[in-house]
Amino acid sequence: MTERVKGLAEAHSMFGAVPAAARDQLGVELAIIARDILAAQKRDAPNETGKLEAGLQLHLQLEELRVRVGLLNLLRGRSKLFYGRIIEFGRRAQTVLVTRHLKRRVRGNGRTSKRTIQYLGESKRLRRRGPNAGTPIGSAYKMRVRAMPERPFVRKERPEIDVAQRLANFWGSTIKSAGGAA
């Protein structure tokens, strides 16, 4: 498995032997680093409506000394920010079968009577134009999806935020203060 932040695995392996005061200080240092990464992600995020930028989050777990930054809690298409994954990783060109705009009638409210959905037949008046010309509105149709190149803004290399150097400075000052106190 590749490491997302260089130098973090070595620091994570030393957590068991770290005193409580140093753990608290390391949590503060990780929070500062995560805040800088979050600011860089928000700066790089596409900003047409601002919703994607607002959806970037920071989750700090002090007990485990773990930080998660980015688009958190995306449930594969069930989130309102699902398009963040498409922007981040891109998509290939394809033709998909779409079944939107189905005409239907809902009967019953589910409390006093059983709720049923009745799909209505093909409309003779409303027909599509364009590449799916002649097919009735409410039936499945084919849609061409253009390719979109990836534009990473979450999983992007950020050389301006040198996490390994910051952690090395932290450990150097922690060891120096521990050596001076002993």
Secondary structure, 3 states (H helix, E strand, C coil): CCCCCCCHHHHHHCHHHCCHHHHHHHHHHHHHHHHHHHHHHHHHCCCCCCHHHHHEEEEEECCCCEEEEEECCCCCCCCCCCHHHHHHHCECCEEEEECCCCCEEEECCCCCCCCEEEECCCCCCCECCHHHCCCECCCCEEEEECCECCCCCCCCCCCCCCHHHHHHHHHHHHHHHHHHHC
